[in-house]
Amino acid sequence: MSKVVSFKLSDEEYEALSALQMESEGSPSITAKRIVRDSLGLPASTSSTRVDSQEIDERIYQALAPLKAQLDELRGKLIA
């Protein structure tokens, strides 16, 4: 479960926050979340990490390839 924390920043505070923004962070809110997590000693959040679904699919197929080969072999034995 998550909770919302909202507060206003002065122009100076906002500019300081913007200066700490990383390229991958699409908004000042994400930057603020990262800074708070770091300050609290919490692990980095993965919720904003981009996922390469093609790479994940390839890894899944590679992991399942030996099982598929075994299944095909068993099917061949059943048919014979």
Secondary structure as GFF3:
##gff-version 3
##sequence-region A 1 80
A	DSSP	alpha_helix	11	19	.	.	.	ID=ss1
A	DSSP	alpha_helix	28	40	.	.	.	ID=ss2
A	DSSP	alpha_helix	53	79	.	.	.	ID=ss3
###
